[in-house]
Amino acid sequence: MFRNLSVFLVCAFAVQCLADPDCSQRPKKEDFMNCCAKPAPFKDVMAKCNEKFPFQKGEPNFCHGECVFNETGISVNGVIQKDKISAILGEMYKAMPDFIPVATKAVEKCDETVRTKMAKIMEHKPEGADKCNPVPAVYGFCIFVETIVNCPASGWQNTDDCNRAREFMKSCPMHHKQ
């Protein structure tokens, strides 16, 4: 009996190791940025906010997220307007109706994620991040991840790189920070 249990445990461990991606090996940005064919949101606003708050490699950019949410009216006086997010996503995906349920679920999940994890995020925020509200950046990143992970088959690029990136994003939440 002990031998059977040992063989089972070794096999289970091997299957688990083969199935789970290595969370220390983040896919390249290119491996997942084009995996899900969906409209690029707020091109003009993103360009404006990129100019005002350029990204630094390896550093979170809470000010960029706050800028985008303020410019689009998704955030008013620091409060996320969930109905505004849903309306914008509905408009953005109107030509892609199979994305609407994905976007709707993403908003619901991310709303819950932000509410439950914000205290922990605030504990571990990087030095100098005090000047901007992190909620919009966390919310926006969450929606990005959820729409990639749950991308409908009609929009998914079914390649090895994309499938590995999707598995990484599913299995390694918070390790796929940009």
N, C-alpha and C positions, 0 to 999 in steps of 0.2 A: 504494500500500500504506500509506504514512504517513497519507494522508487517511482510509482505512478504519479504521485503528487509532485516529486522533484522534476520529472519529465514535463509535466503540465506547466509548472511554474517557469521553467526554462523556455518552453515554447511560447508561453504567453508573453514573457519579457521580450523575446526576440521579435514577435509580431508587433508588440507595442513600439519597439525601437525602430522597426522598419516603417511603421505607419506614421509616426509623428515626425514632423520636420524638425530640424535642428534650430531651435529658437535663437541661438547665438549667430546664425548665418542668415541675416536679413536679405531678402531678394533685392536686386537693384531696382531703383525707382522705375526704370524703363520696363521691368518685368511685369509690373502690374498697372502702370498708368494707362496703357492702351488695351488692356485685357477686356474691358467692358465698354462696348460702344454705347456711349451716352453723351448727351450734349454737355459742353463745357459751360458751367454756370458763370454768369456775371462777368463776361470778358472785360468790359470797360472798367467795371468796379475793381476787378482783380488787378488789372494793370495799374490803376490809380493807387490801390493799397500796396502793391508790390513796390511802387516807386517811393511811397511814404515810409513803408516798413519793410525793407528788403530782408530776405531770409539769410540767415547765417548758418552754414552747414553745421548740423548737429545741435542746433539751439532751437528750442520752441519759440514761436513767434506769436505770443498772445495778442499783441497789438495789431497784427495783420488780421486775425480773425475778428477782433473787435471792430476794426475799420470796415471790413466787408459787411458785417451784420448791421452796423450803424448806417452805412451808405445805402443799403437795400431796405432799410426799415424793419429788418427782422428783429433788431434790438432797439428798444425805445427806453431811454433813461436807464440802461443797464438791465432791462427786463426782456427776456426772450419772448417774442410774439409767436407762439406755436402755430396759431392759425395762419399767420403770414408765411411761415415756412411751408406749411401744407399747400397754401395757395400758389406760392412760387414754384414748388416742385410739381404741382399739378399742371401748371402752365408750361413749365420746362419740358415735361414728358408727355404733353398732349398728343404728339405725333407718334409716341411709343407707348400705347396703352398698357402693355404688359409690365412696364416699369412702375406704373402708378401704385399698385399694391406693395411693391418693394420699397418705394419711397415712403409710403404711408407707414409701413412697419418700421422703417428706419427711424422716422421721426418719433414714433412711440417708444421704441427701444432706447434711442439716444436721450430722450427726455428723462427716462427712468435712470439711465446710466449716469447722466450728468448730476441728477439730484442725489443719487446714492454715493457717487464717488468724488464729489467736489471737495469734501472735507479732506480726503486723503490726497487729492491733487494739490490742494492749498498747502498741506504739510510739506510736500516734496517739490514745490515749485522752485525753479532756479533763481539764483540771485539776480536782482534787477527786474524780475517779472512783476513786481508790485505795481508798476505804473499803469498796467492795462488789465482789464477784466479777462480772466482765462476762460470763462464759460463759453463765449462764442467760438473760440478756437477749438475747445474740446468738443463742443456740439457739432461743429462743421466737420472735424476730423472723423468723429463717430459716424456721421451720415455718409461720408466718403467711404469709410471701411465697410459699413453695412451694405451699401449699394454695390460694392465690388464683390463682397462675399456672397451676396444673394442675387447677383446679376442674372436676369432671365436668360435661358438658353438662346433666345433670339439675338441677344447682344454680346454673348460670351465668345471670346476667341479661344477655342478649345485646343490650346497648344500646351506642350510640356511646361514651358516657363510660366504660362498663366495659371495652369493647374497647380503647380508648386507654390506660386505666390498666393493663390487663394487658400491652399491648405495652411500655409504659414500664417496668413491673416486669421484663419479660423482657430488655429491651435496656439498661436502666440499673441494673444491680445496685449496690447501695450508694448510689444517688442517691434512693431512695425512703424514706429514714429518716424516722421519725415525729418 
